[in-house]
């Protein structure tokens, strides 16, 4: 989060479950969402991933608290 606040330049690319790249990367720009935007992202995760999404969000809430879970918007600059 500190790096994104300082410089939102990112590279996005496909990877395997361990994070190893499996294809080409594409440049983009990341921004941190406000509380309303983060809440919307959480709801989308709940809808898409069902029980696993709820478990993941619950674990994040335990580790970081309600305020510590933020959403990030990435816009590709292709």
VEXDREN-2710 file (C-alpha; in Angstrom, 1 decimal):
% VEXDREN-2710
k/r/px/py/pz
1/UNK/0.0/0.0/0.0
2/UNK/2.8/2.4/0.8
3/UNK/4.3/1.9/-2.7
4/UNK/1.0/2.3/-4.4
5/UNK/0.4/5.6/-2.6
6/UNK/3.8/6.8/-3.6
7/UNK/3.8/5.5/-7.2
8/UNK/0.8/3.7/-8.7
9/UNK/2.7/2.1/-11.6
10/UNK/2.2/-1.7/-11.7
11/UNK/2.8/-4.7/-13.9
12/UNK/0.0/-7.2/-14.3
13/UNK/0.4/-10.7/-15.7
14/UNK/-0.9/-14.2/-15.4
15/UNK/0.7/-16.5/-12.8
16/UNK/0.3/-19.9/-11.2
17/UNK/-1.0/-20.5/-7.7
18/UNK/2.5/-19.8/-6.3
19/UNK/2.9/-16.5/-8.0
20/UNK/5.3/-17.6/-10.7
21/UNK/4.7/-15.7/-14.0
22/UNK/3.2/-17.8/-16.8
23/UNK/2.9/-15.1/-19.5
24/UNK/3.7/-11.6/-20.5
25/UNK/3.1/-8.6/-18.2
26/UNK/1.1/-5.5/-19.0
27/UNK/1.7/-2.1/-17.5
28/UNK/-1.1/-0.4/-15.5
29/UNK/-1.8/2.1/-12.8
30/UNK/-3.2/1.2/-9.3
31/UNK/-5.2/3.4/-7.0
32/UNK/-6.4/2.6/-3.4
33/UNK/-10.2/2.8/-3.0
34/UNK/-12.0/4.7/-0.3
35/UNK/-14.2/2.9/2.3
36/UNK/-17.3/2.8/0.0
37/UNK/-15.3/1.4/-2.9
38/UNK/-13.6/-1.2/-0.7
39/UNK/-17.1/-2.2/0.6
40/UNK/-18.3/-2.7/-3.0
41/UNK/-15.2/-4.9/-3.7
42/UNK/-15.9/-7.0/-0.6
43/UNK/-19.5/-7.6/-1.7
44/UNK/-18.3/-8.6/-5.2
45/UNK/-15.9/-11.1/-3.6
46/UNK/-18.7/-12.6/-1.5
47/UNK/-20.9/-13.0/-4.5
48/UNK/-18.3/-14.5/-6.8
49/UNK/-16.6/-16.8/-4.4
50/UNK/-19.4/-17.7/-2.0
51/UNK/-18.3/-19.5/1.1
52/UNK/-14.6/-19.2/0.2
53/UNK/-14.9/-15.5/-0.3
54/UNK/-16.6/-15.0/3.1
55/UNK/-13.9/-17.1/4.8
56/UNK/-11.1/-15.1/3.2
57/UNK/-12.7/-11.8/4.1
58/UNK/-13.3/-13.0/7.7
59/UNK/-9.6/-14.0/8.0
60/UNK/-8.6/-10.6/6.7
61/UNK/-10.9/-8.9/9.2
62/UNK/-9.4/-10.9/12.1
63/UNK/-5.8/-10.0/11.0
64/UNK/-6.2/-6.4/10.1
65/UNK/-9.6/-5.3/11.5
66/UNK/-12.5/-3.8/9.5
67/UNK/-10.5/-0.6/8.7
68/UNK/-7.4/-2.5/7.5
69/UNK/-9.0/-4.2/4.5
70/UNK/-8.8/-1.9/1.4
71/UNK/-9.7/-2.4/-2.2
72/UNK/-7.3/-1.5/-5.1
73/UNK/-8.4/-0.5/-8.6
74/UNK/-6.0/-1.3/-11.4
75/UNK/-6.4/0.3/-14.8
76/UNK/-4.4/-1.2/-17.7
77/UNK/-2.4/1.2/-19.8
78/UNK/-2.1/-0.9/-22.9
END
